[in-house]
Amino acid sequence: MAHRVTLLPGDGIGPEVTDATVTVLEATGIDFDWDRHQVLGQMAVERGRPALPPDVLASIESTGVALKGPVTTPVGEGFTSVNVQLRQHLNLYANVRPCATIPGLDTRFDDVDLVIVRENIEGLYSGIEHFDERLQIADSIARVTRQGTEQILRFCFEYARRHDRERVTLAHKANILKKTSGLFLEIGREIAEDYPDITFDDRIIDALCMELVMHPDRYDCIVSTNLFGDILSDLGAGLIGGLGVTAGANVGDDHAVFEAVHGSAPDIAGQNVANPTALMKSATMMLRHLDEEAAADAIDESLLTLYREQTSLTPDVGGEASTTEFAEVVADRVADRRSA
């Protein structure tokens, strides 16, 4: 039976990296029934539609899973981020960002293997903001609830247990934000007692950032609130080569959206030079979510082999291959592994 998946190419380089990823996914031999929705974000707004059209939401609610390319978000004005809207509408409360060293990339560390788990719908990204025009004062509320905190912390501990991770570190600022970060830390300590097989500790966020750029090998799973988790996620990506090679997933109890976490890069859109690695790695997370472990392994191993050999890579990582050429080489290797 084919897996029915909502496909959201996005804008900018999104369609190019999405087509490349679909090429590789179909090389696994698995049948996909793609429900493709091209109009999203700015394209939708320009046509007089909401940035997140109802038909896109209805599709994901029906399929339960989506693969999404980057979508441009206006800075300081315009519509609310499509990513934020998706997370809130579908209760995708967990953002998962694996950050593991890729052989062949020139980075400061060669032994990074950590996962950032970020609370995805509360905190300072709840969208509760006020502006006093008379006094020119802007306020933003960081909402932390017991229910939201419990579900993200249990998700992280269950993820750690399922993936044979030994340690969970909770990142907070409870020394200053005594109510919000304090509640997050308090609940973390409570829930940790239910997982005696997993080591639990906590770190103040600024100290953790310093330690990560000095000794990332000392960390395993890190869980935090929305804003801190967002910052840590990009820091983690920087440790392994950048957003262009880093996977991401937004997961809830009933739906999951797997996405490239980098931007839409309109300056190189249409040039067939974009690196599709991030979306391909996100697609392997999607395959594991669909219980297609062998296919996920085939893509992961094929990608790692290309980087290790330094062959057929795109210009951003020192190669000369086009987006299409890179995808074709990965697809051929995946097909070879399937037939071996």
QUINORCOR-V278299 format. One record per run of one state. SS is the DSSP state (H for helix, E for strand, - for the rest). FROM is the first residue (numbers start at 1). TO is the last residue. Records with the same first field share a line. If there is no record, write none. Layout:
BEGIN
SS = FROM-TO ; FROM-TO
END
This chain:
BEGIN
- = 1-2 ; 9-13 ; 28-31 ; 37-41 ; 47-53 ; 64-64 ; 69-81 ; 91-93 ; 101-112 ; 120-122 ; 124-128 ; 133-136 ; 141-142 ; 144-145 ; 163-166 ; 173-179 ; 193-198 ; 213-215 ; 219-220 ; 225-225 ; 241-242 ; 246-246 ; 252-255 ; 261-265 ; 269-276 ; 290-292 ; 310-313 ; 318-320 ; 322-322 ; 340-340
E = 3-8 ; 32-36 ; 65-68 ; 94-100 ; 113-119 ; 123-123 ; 129-132 ; 137-140 ; 143-143 ; 167-172 ; 199-204 ; 221-224 ; 247-251 ; 256-260 ; 314-314 ; 321-321
H = 14-27 ; 42-46 ; 54-63 ; 82-90 ; 146-162 ; 180-192 ; 205-212 ; 216-218 ; 226-240 ; 243-245 ; 266-268 ; 277-289 ; 293-309 ; 315-317 ; 323-339
END
